[in-house]
């Protein structure tokens, strides 16, 4: 089994060498800027670790893993726009629209989504692209509920906004159940660190208890999978314990 570090190195190398479509022209710089923003690569890491645990070569899953990261980057680029969260800073540097302009930010986000679909469609089966589109639509729907305040259930909202890209990795029920819990865990810990969402709703102790319970459920889901899931278990433990 590959280590977490080896899988992240695979993802970073693949993203660095990604051959963007020539039609992008001058948009290549803001697109690469958005992808190289210092993210933790949790989604592609989970994708590769899941593929390897299921018996596949992780390198074969690299286009799917990169597609997940590009969709995630697309969501951040658009979320930061003045019409949504109006954030000028992302991961300690100017957000894409603040660096290149609002119009370019919109187009860069569009390009990231299109490039993600291009990667997903490189597989001989349409299943990868179909899963990616379904997850992306769920994420967009969750963002709409967020900005309109029309979803009173915080867990349901975050399963759409955050969890959808985690659940895009596998179709089988145990894997999807695991992905649902990991997506929720990621959002709870994010809210604890940002002092938002679940932290406001439940308080510091309540949010931490919820994170621990969700991590336990995620680990329990892994025991239902007849495969070596030790790397995935380590990723879950790291997500639950993260401080930044």
N, C-alpha and C positions, 0 to 999 in steps of 0.2 A: 504493500500500500504506500502511496505517496504521502509525504508529510504535508501539513498545511502550508509551510513555507515553499515547498516545491510547487504546489498547485498555484499559489499566488504568483510565483515567478513565471509559471506558464502563462497565466492570464496577462500579466504586465507585458511580457515579451510579445504576446499575440496582439495586444492593443497597440503597442508601440509600432509594430510592423503592419498594422491594418492598412490595406490598400483601399482607400476611400475612392468612390466613383469619381471619374474625372469631371463629371458634370458639375460638381460642387464649385470648381474654380476657386474664387477668392474666399469662399466659405470654409475652406479646409482649415485655416488657422483658428477661427472661433470654435469649430467642431472639435478639433484636437485639444484646444484650451479647455473646453468643457469636460472632456473625458479625462484629461490629465490633472484633474483638480484635487488630487490627494485623497480620494475615497478609499474606503477600507476593502472594497471589492468583495463584500460579503456574499452578494448574490451569485456572481460567477464562481466564487470559491465553493459555495454549496452545490452549484450545478456540477462542477467537476468531481467533487467528493461523492456526490450521489451517483454519478455515472460510474465511477470506479467501484463503489460499493456494490453496484448492480452488475458488475462484471465487464464493463466496457472500458476501452482505453480512454483515459481522460483527454488525450489530445483530440480524439474524435468528437468530443463534446465542446471543444473550444469555440467553434462558431456560435453554438447555442449560448454558451456562457458569455461570450462577448456581446451577443444580441441583448441579453438581459441587462448587461451593464450600460449599453447604449440607450436602452429604453429608460433605465433609471436616470441616466444623465439628461435625457430629454425632459423627464419630469421635473428635475431640479432646475434646469434652464428656464422652463416655462413657469414653474412655481415662483421663481425669483422676480419675474416681470412685474412692473408697476401695477398692472391690472389685477394681479393676484396678491402675492405677499409683499411686493415692493422691497425686496432685499437687495442691497448694494454690495453685500459681502457674502461670500460663500467659501467656507473652509480657509479663512484667514487671508483671502485675496479678493479683488473685485469679482462680483458675479459676472457671468458672460455678457448680459445686457449692459451692465455698468462699464465693462471694459470695451465693448465694441459698438454699443448703441442698441436701442430698444428693437428697431426693425431687424437688425442683424441677429439679435438674440432670438427673436421669433423664428427666423429662417434657420438658424443653427439648430434649434430644437426640432424643427420639422425635418431637417436633414438627418439628425441623429435617429429619429424614428424610422425614416426610410432606409437608412443604412442597416438598422437592426433587422428590418424585414428582409432586406437583401441577404443578410447572413443566414437568417432562419430558412430562407428558400434555397440555400445551397445543398440542403439534404435531399436525398432521393424521395423522401416521403413528405407530404404537406403537414404532418402532425406537429412538427416543431413550430412552424409558422402559425398554425391554427391555435396552439396553446399560447404562443406569445401574443397574438392578437386578442384572444379572450382575456388574458391577464391585463393587457394594456387598457382595454375598454373598461374593465373593472376598476383599475387604478384611476382612470379619468372620471368615471362615475363617482368614485369616492371623493375626488377633489371637488367635484361639483357640489356634492352634499356638504362638504366642508365649507366652501365659500358662501353657500346659501343658508347654512345653519339648519338644514331640513332633515338631519339625521340625529335623533336624540340618543341613540345607542352608540356610545364611543367605541365599543369593541367591534360592532358591525362596520362602523366607518373605517376603522383602521385595518380591518381585514380586507376592505376594498382598496384603500389608499396604499397601504404598505404590504399587506399579506399577499396580494395577487401576484407580484413578481417572484415571491418565494415559492408559491404553489405551482408555478409554471414548469417546474423541472420534470415531474413524473406524473403519469396518468394513474398508476395503480393506487388503490385506496390507502394503504399504509404510508406510502411516500407522501401523498397529498395531505393526509392528516398530520404528518410530521411537519410539512411545510407550513400548514396553517398555524401551528403552534409557534414555529420559529418566527414567522412574520409578526405575530402578535407580541412575542417576546422582544423582538427588535424595537417595536414601537413603544412598548412600555418603558424599556430602559432609555430610549431616546427621550421620552417625556420626563423621566426622572432627572436626566442630565440637563435638559432644557428648562426644567421647572415648569412644565406645561402639561396639558392633557390629563393623563391619569394621575399625575402628582397633585394637580389642583382638585381633581374629583375625589381622590381617595386619601390624600395626605401622604407624607413621605413614607411612613411605616406601611400604610395600606398598599401603596404602589409597589414598594419593594417586596412585600409579601406576595402580591399578584405576580410579579416577575419571577419569583422563586417557584411559585406553583406552576406557572406556564413552562418554565424550564424543566421542571420535573415531568410534566406531561409530555414535553417534547422528547425527553430521554426515554420515557416509557414507550412512546410510539416507535422509537428505534428498536426496542427489544422485540417488536412484532415483525421486524424485517429479517428474513433469513439470509443475512449477509454480514460482512465485517463492516460495522458502522462506527468503528472506534474514532476515526478522524472526524466524522460528523458529531459524535458525542463531545469531542474536544472543542469543536466550533460552538456548540450550544453552551458549554460551560464558559467559554470565553465571552460570548455575547451576554450571558447573565452577569458576568463579573466586570464588564467593561466600565471604565470611568471617564472615557472621552469619545 
